């Protein structure tokens, strides 16, 4: 059984690591926490993607919108 870090999962799914940590904290993505370190089995990742695809897409979309808003705000500040 292979285990991934949240950063590995984020890279594979093209989302931010913070998004993966949110999925772990909410229980949408099962993982094992060893002290301060999270590990996700590849099997658990596949199952979570199948079971929670719509919800995971919503969260990832929310973070993209949030980042875009911050970038627009920063650009406006720089123009002023």
N, CA, C and O atoms as a GROMACS GRO file, in nm:
protein
  320
    1UNK      N    1   0.085  -0.117   0.000
    1UNK     CA    2   0.000   0.000   0.000
    1UNK      C    3   0.090   0.124   0.000
    1UNK      O    4   0.181   0.136   0.082
    2UNK      N    5   0.064   0.215  -0.093
    2UNK     CA    6   0.142   0.338  -0.102
    2UNK      C    7   0.070   0.452  -0.031
    2UNK      O    8  -0.052   0.465  -0.038
    3UNK      N    9   0.148   0.534   0.037
    3UNK     CA   10   0.094   0.650   0.106
    3UNK      C   11   0.149   0.777   0.043
    3UNK      O   12   0.263   0.782  -0.002
    4UNK      N   13   0.064   0.880   0.042
    4UNK     CA   14   0.099   1.009  -0.015
    4UNK      C   15   0.094   1.116   0.092
    4UNK      O   16   0.022   1.103   0.191
    5UNK      N   17   0.170   1.221   0.071
    5UNK     CA   18   0.159   1.339   0.158
    5UNK      C   19   0.048   1.428   0.102
    5UNK      O   20   0.009   1.412  -0.013
    6UNK      N   21  -0.004   1.521   0.182
    6UNK     CA   22  -0.102   1.616   0.129
    6UNK      C   23  -0.047   1.694   0.009
    6UNK      O   24  -0.122   1.728  -0.083
    7UNK      N   25   0.082   1.722   0.011
    7UNK     CA   26   0.144   1.793  -0.101
    7UNK      C   27   0.144   1.708  -0.227
    7UNK      O   28   0.123   1.760  -0.337
    8UNK      N   29   0.167   1.577  -0.212
    8UNK     CA   30   0.160   1.486  -0.327
    8UNK      C   31   0.020   1.484  -0.387
    8UNK      O   32   0.003   1.489  -0.509
    9UNK      N   33  -0.080   1.476  -0.299
    9UNK     CA   34  -0.219   1.473  -0.344
    9UNK      C   35  -0.253   1.605  -0.416
    9UNK      O   36  -0.316   1.604  -0.522
   10UNK      N   37  -0.212   1.716  -0.357
   10UNK     CA   38  -0.238   1.848  -0.417
   10UNK      C   39  -0.177   1.856  -0.556
   10UNK      O   40  -0.240   1.906  -0.649
   11UNK      N   41  -0.056   1.807  -0.571
   11UNK     CA   42   0.011   1.809  -0.700
   11UNK      C   43  -0.063   1.723  -0.803
   11UNK      O   44  -0.081   1.764  -0.918
   12UNK      N   45  -0.105   1.604  -0.761
   12UNK     CA   46  -0.176   1.514  -0.852
   12UNK      C   47  -0.310   1.573  -0.898
   12UNK      O   48  -0.349   1.557  -1.014
   13UNK      N   49  -0.380   1.641  -0.805
   13UNK     CA   50  -0.513   1.692  -0.835
   13UNK      C   51  -0.512   1.838  -0.881
   13UNK      O   52  -0.616   1.894  -0.916
   14UNK      N   53  -0.394   1.898  -0.881
   14UNK     CA   54  -0.378   2.038  -0.923
   14UNK      C   55  -0.462   2.133  -0.838
   14UNK      O   56  -0.534   2.218  -0.888
   15UNK      N   57  -0.449   2.114  -0.706
   15UNK     CA   58  -0.511   2.204  -0.610
   15UNK      C   59  -0.403   2.244  -0.510
   15UNK      O   60  -0.293   2.190  -0.512
   16UNK      N   61  -0.436   2.339  -0.424
   16UNK     CA   62  -0.340   2.382  -0.322
   16UNK      C   63  -0.334   2.279  -0.209
   16UNK      O   64  -0.433   2.211  -0.181
   17UNK      N   65  -0.219   2.269  -0.145
   17UNK     CA   66  -0.212   2.179  -0.028
   17UNK      C   67  -0.314   2.217   0.080
   17UNK      O   68  -0.365   2.129   0.150
   18UNK      N   69  -0.344   2.346   0.094
   18UNK     CA   70  -0.442   2.387   0.195
   18UNK      C   71  -0.579   2.326   0.166
   18UNK      O   72  -0.654   2.295   0.258
   19UNK      N   73  -0.612   2.308   0.039
   19UNK     CA   74  -0.738   2.245   0.001
   19UNK      C   75  -0.739   2.100   0.049
   19UNK      O   76  -0.839   2.052   0.103
   20UNK      N   77  -0.628   2.031   0.029
   20UNK     CA   78  -0.618   1.890   0.073
   20UNK      C   79  -0.631   1.883   0.225
   20UNK      O   80  -0.698   1.794   0.277
   21UNK      N   81  -0.567   1.976   0.297
   21UNK     CA   82  -0.578   1.977   0.443
   21UNK      C   83  -0.723   2.000   0.486
   21UNK      O   84  -0.768   1.941   0.584
   22UNK      N   85  -0.796   2.086   0.415
   22UNK     CA   86  -0.938   2.108   0.446
   22UNK      C   87  -1.018   1.979   0.425
   22UNK      O   88  -1.103   1.945   0.507
   23UNK      N   89  -0.990   1.908   0.315
   23UNK     CA   90  -1.058   1.781   0.290
   23UNK      C   91  -1.029   1.681   0.401
   23UNK      O   92  -1.118   1.608   0.445
   24UNK      N   93  -0.904   1.678   0.448
   24UNK     CA   94  -0.867   1.587   0.556
   24UNK      C   95  -0.940   1.624   0.685
   24UNK      O   96  -0.995   1.538   0.753
   25UNK      N   97  -0.939   1.753   0.718
   25UNK     CA   98  -1.003   1.798   0.843
   25UNK      C   99  -1.154   1.775   0.841
   25UNK      O  100  -1.213   1.744   0.944
   26UNK      N  101  -1.215   1.790   0.723
   26UNK     CA  102  -1.361   1.774   0.714
   26UNK      C  103  -1.402   1.626   0.708
   26UNK      O  104  -1.519   1.594   0.726
   27UNK      N  105  -1.306   1.538   0.683
   27UNK     CA  106  -1.337   1.396   0.674
   27UNK      C  107  -1.372   1.350   0.534
   27UNK      O  108  -1.396   1.231   0.512
   28UNK      N  109  -1.374   1.442   0.437
   28UNK     CA  110  -1.403   1.401   0.299
   28UNK      C  111  -1.291   1.316   0.241
   28UNK      O  112  -1.314   1.231   0.155
   29UNK      N  113  -1.171   1.338   0.289
   29UNK     CA  114  -1.056   1.260   0.244
   29UNK      C  115  -0.998   1.190   0.367
   29UNK      O  116  -0.944   1.255   0.455
   30UNK      N  117  -1.010   1.057   0.373
   30UNK     CA  118  -0.957   0.986   0.488
   30UNK      C  119  -0.804   0.986   0.485
   30UNK      O  120  -0.742   0.967   0.381
   31UNK      N  121  -0.747   1.008   0.600
   31UNK     CA  122  -0.602   1.007   0.612
   31UNK      C  123  -0.561   0.963   0.750
   31UNK      O  124  -0.644   0.950   0.841
   32UNK      N  125  -0.435   0.940   0.765
   32UNK     CA  126  -0.378   0.900   0.894
   32UNK      C  127  -0.287   1.014   0.939
   32UNK      O  128  -0.202   1.061   0.864
   33UNK      N  129  -0.307   1.058   1.062
   33UNK     CA  130  -0.223   1.164   1.116
   33UNK      C  131  -0.126   1.103   1.217
   33UNK      O  132  -0.166   1.046   1.318
   34UNK      N  133   0.001   1.117   1.186
   34UNK     CA  134   0.107   1.067   1.274
   34UNK      C  135   0.175   1.189   1.335
   34UNK      O  136   0.263   1.249   1.274
   35UNK      N  137   0.134   1.224   1.456
   35UNK     CA  138   0.184   1.347   1.515
   35UNK      C  139   0.127   1.465   1.437
   35UNK      O  140   0.005   1.486   1.437
   36UNK      N  141   0.213   1.540   1.371
   36UNK     CA  142   0.169   1.655   1.291
   36UNK      C  143   0.168   1.624   1.142
   36UNK      O  144   0.138   1.711   1.060
   37UNK      N  145   0.199   1.501   1.106
   37UNK     CA  146   0.216   1.464   0.965
   37UNK      C  147   0.097   1.381   0.917
   37UNK      O  148   0.061   1.281   0.980
   38UNK      N  149   0.036   1.423   0.806
   38UNK     CA  150  -0.073   1.349   0.744
   38UNK      C  151  -0.020   1.257   0.635
   38UNK      O  152   0.076   1.290   0.565
   39UNK      N  153  -0.083   1.140   0.621
   39UNK     CA  154  -0.056   1.048   0.512
   39UNK      C  155  -0.189   0.997   0.458
   39UNK      O  156  -0.281   0.968   0.535
   40UNK      N  157  -0.198   0.987   0.326
   40UNK     CA  158  -0.320   0.943   0.260
   40UNK      C  159  -0.286   0.822   0.174
   40UNK      O  160  -0.193   0.828   0.093
   41UNK      N  161  -0.360   0.714   0.191
   41UNK     CA  162  -0.333   0.597   0.106
   41UNK      C  163  -0.390   0.626  -0.033
   41UNK      O  164  -0.490   0.696  -0.047
   42UNK      N  165  -0.325   0.571  -0.135
   42UNK     CA  166  -0.373   0.592  -0.271
   42UNK      C  167  -0.514   0.535  -0.288
   42UNK      O  168  -0.596   0.594  -0.357
   43UNK      N  169  -0.542   0.422  -0.225
   43UNK     CA  170  -0.676   0.361  -0.232
   43UNK      C  171  -0.781   0.454  -0.171
   43UNK      O  172  -0.889   0.471  -0.227
   44UNK      N  173  -0.748   0.515  -0.057
   44UNK     CA  174  -0.842   0.607   0.008
   44UNK      C  175  -0.866   0.730  -0.078
   44UNK      O  176  -0.977   0.782  -0.084
   45UNK      N  177  -0.762   0.776  -0.146
   45UNK     CA  178  -0.776   0.891  -0.234
   45UNK      C  179  -0.873   0.860  -0.348
   45UNK      O  180  -0.962   0.939  -0.378
   46UNK      N  181  -0.856   0.745  -0.411
   46UNK     CA  182  -0.944   0.706  -0.522
   46UNK      C  183  -1.088   0.694  -0.473
   46UNK      O  184  -1.180   0.744  -0.538
   47UNK      N  185  -1.109   0.629  -0.360
   47UNK     CA  186  -1.244   0.613  -0.306
   47UNK      C  187  -1.307   0.748  -0.274
   47UNK      O  188  -1.424   0.772  -0.305
   48UNK      N  189  -1.230   0.836  -0.212
   48UNK     CA  190  -1.281   0.969  -0.175
   48UNK      C  191  -1.317   1.049  -0.300
   48UNK      O  192  -1.418   1.120  -0.300
   49UNK      N  193  -1.237   1.038  -0.403
   49UNK     CA  194  -1.267   1.111  -0.526
   49UNK      C  195  -1.397   1.063  -0.588
   49UNK      O  196  -1.476   1.143  -0.638
   50UNK      N  197  -1.420   0.934  -0.585
   50UNK     CA  198  -1.543   0.878  -0.641
   50UNK      C  199  -1.664   0.918  -0.556
   50UNK      O  200  -1.767   0.958  -0.609
   51UNK      N  201  -1.650   0.908  -0.425
   51UNK     CA  202  -1.763   0.934  -0.334
   51UNK      C  203  -1.794   1.082  -0.318
   51UNK      O  204  -1.910   1.119  -0.304
   52UNK      N  205  -1.692   1.167  -0.321
   52UNK     CA  206  -1.710   1.310  -0.288
   52UNK      C  207  -1.673   1.403  -0.402
   52UNK      O  208  -1.639   1.519  -0.378
   53UNK      N  209  -1.678   1.356  -0.523
   53UNK     CA  210  -1.630   1.435  -0.636
   53UNK      C  211  -1.694   1.574  -0.641
   53UNK      O  212  -1.623   1.674  -0.654
   54UNK      N  213  -1.825   1.581  -0.632
   54UNK     CA  214  -1.894   1.710  -0.643
   54UNK      C  215  -1.852   1.805  -0.532
   54UNK      O  216  -1.823   1.922  -0.557
   55UNK      N  217  -1.850   1.756  -0.410
   55UNK     CA  218  -1.816   1.842  -0.296
   55UNK      C  219  -1.671   1.890  -0.305
   55UNK      O  220  -1.643   2.006  -0.275
   56UNK      N  221  -1.579   1.802  -0.345
   56UNK     CA  222  -1.439   1.841  -0.358
   56UNK      C  223  -1.422   1.946  -0.467
   56UNK      O  224  -1.340   2.038  -0.454
   57UNK      N  225  -1.497   1.933  -0.574
   57UNK     CA  226  -1.490   2.034  -0.681
   57UNK      C  227  -1.538   2.170  -0.631
   57UNK      O  228  -1.478   2.272  -0.665
   58UNK      N  229  -1.644   2.171  -0.550
   58UNK     CA  230  -1.695   2.297  -0.495
   58UNK      C  231  -1.591   2.366  -0.408
   58UNK      O  232  -1.570   2.486  -0.419
   59UNK      N  233  -1.525   2.288  -0.322
   59UNK     CA  234  -1.424   2.346  -0.234
   59UNK      C  235  -1.307   2.401  -0.315
   59UNK      O  236  -1.260   2.512  -0.290
   60UNK      N  237  -1.260   2.323  -0.411
   60UNK     CA  238  -1.149   2.369  -0.494
   60UNK      C  239  -1.188   2.495  -0.571
   60UNK      O  240  -1.108   2.587  -0.584
   61UNK      N  241  -1.311   2.499  -0.621
   61UNK     CA  242  -1.359   2.616  -0.696
   61UNK      C  243  -1.365   2.738  -0.604
   61UNK      O  244  -1.330   2.849  -0.645
   62UNK      N  245  -1.410   2.718  -0.480
   62UNK     CA  246  -1.416   2.827  -0.382
   62UNK      C  247  -1.278   2.887  -0.360
   62UNK      O  248  -1.263   3.009  -0.358
   63UNK      N  249  -1.178   2.803  -0.342
   63UNK     CA  250  -1.043   2.852  -0.319
   63UNK      C  251  -0.988   2.926  -0.441
   63UNK      O  252  -0.918   3.026  -0.425
   64UNK      N  253  -1.021   2.880  -0.561
   64UNK     CA  254  -0.976   2.950  -0.682
   64UNK      C  255  -1.040   3.088  -0.689
   64UNK      O  256  -0.973   3.186  -0.722
   65UNK      N  257  -1.170   3.097  -0.657
   65UNK     CA  258  -1.238   3.227  -0.658
   65UNK      C  259  -1.180   3.320  -0.552
   65UNK      O  260  -1.159   3.439  -0.577
   66UNK      N  261  -1.153   3.264  -0.435
   66UNK     CA  262  -1.097   3.343  -0.326
   66UNK      C  263  -0.960   3.398  -0.365
   66UNK      O  264  -0.930   3.515  -0.339
   67UNK      N  265  -0.878   3.316  -0.427
   67UNK     CA  266  -0.746   3.360  -0.471
   67UNK      C  267  -0.757   3.467  -0.579
   67UNK      O  268  -0.683   3.566  -0.577
   68UNK      N  269  -0.848   3.448  -0.673
   68UNK     CA  270  -0.867   3.547  -0.780
   68UNK      C  271  -0.909   3.682  -0.722
   68UNK      O  272  -0.862   3.786  -0.767
   69UNK      N  273  -0.997   3.680  -0.623
   69UNK     CA  274  -1.041   3.805  -0.560
   69UNK      C  275  -0.924   3.874  -0.490
   69UNK      O  276  -0.911   3.996  -0.499
   70UNK      N  277  -0.840   3.798  -0.422
   70UNK     CA  278  -0.723   3.856  -0.355
   70UNK      C  279  -0.626   3.916  -0.457
   70UNK      O  280  -0.570   4.023  -0.434
   71UNK      N  281  -0.608   3.847  -0.569
   71UNK     CA  282  -0.517   3.898  -0.672
   71UNK      C  283  -0.572   4.027  -0.733
   71UNK      O  284  -0.496   4.121  -0.757
   72UNK      N  285  -0.703   4.033  -0.758
   72UNK     CA  286  -0.764   4.156  -0.812
   72UNK      C  287  -0.747   4.271  -0.713
   72UNK      O  288  -0.712   4.383  -0.752
   73UNK      N  289  -0.771   4.243  -0.586
   73UNK     CA  290  -0.758   4.346  -0.483
   73UNK      C  291  -0.614   4.397  -0.476
   73UNK      O  292  -0.592   4.518  -0.467
   74UNK      N  293  -0.520   4.308  -0.481
   74UNK     CA  294  -0.378   4.346  -0.475
   74UNK      C  295  -0.340   4.428  -0.598
   74UNK      O  296  -0.266   4.526  -0.586
   75UNK      N  297  -0.390   4.390  -0.715
   75UNK     CA  298  -0.362   4.465  -0.838
   75UNK      C  299  -0.418   4.606  -0.828
   75UNK      O  300  -0.353   4.701  -0.871
   76UNK      N  301  -0.538   4.620  -0.773
   76UNK     CA  302  -0.598   4.752  -0.755
   76UNK      C  303  -0.515   4.838  -0.659
   76UNK      O  304  -0.497   4.958  -0.681
   77UNK      N  305  -0.466   4.775  -0.553
   77UNK     CA  306  -0.383   4.847  -0.456
   77UNK      C  307  -0.254   4.896  -0.522
   77UNK      O  308  -0.208   5.007  -0.494
   78UNK      N  309  -0.197   4.815  -0.606
   78UNK     CA  310  -0.072   4.853  -0.673
   78UNK      C  311  -0.094   4.964  -0.774
   78UNK      O  312  -0.006   5.047  -0.794
   79UNK      N  313  -0.212   4.968  -0.837
   79UNK     CA  314  -0.244   5.071  -0.934
   79UNK      C  315  -0.268   5.205  -0.867
   79UNK      O  316  -0.247   5.310  -0.928
   80UNK      N  317  -0.314   5.202  -0.741
   80UNK     CA  318  -0.344   5.328  -0.670
   80UNK      C  319  -0.221   5.405  -0.629
   80UNK      O  320  -0.232   5.511  -0.569
   0.00000   0.00000   0.00000
